[in-house]
Amino acid sequence: MYNQDSTVLKNDTHFHFKTFGFDVEAQVEEYDLDAENGVLRLAWHGWNKAEGGEFLDVYHAWLVQKLDRNRVRILTQESQIGTPAKE
């Protein structure tokens, strides 16, 4: 995380990671915590600065739900655009 002093995720947090050999810039787009109901929606948008066959654009979202008996349900959705996402 490089646009804030805290290591806690929040809306607009920027971070960088490498996956499958690709550098990805990313930003938290959604951080909506409903602590009273035990639900978190977290989503990030990731991209690289490449063009052509190396271009990659990703949106990844999680819905995290606290359940009874110390269980957690995680539902995830992801959209990927670009040749690297196909491979």
Secondary structure, DSSP 4 states (H G I P E B T S, - for coil): --SSS--S--TT-EEEEEETTEEEEEEEEEEEEETTTTEEEEEEEEE-S--GGG--EEEEEEEEEEETTTEEEEEEEEEEESHHHH-
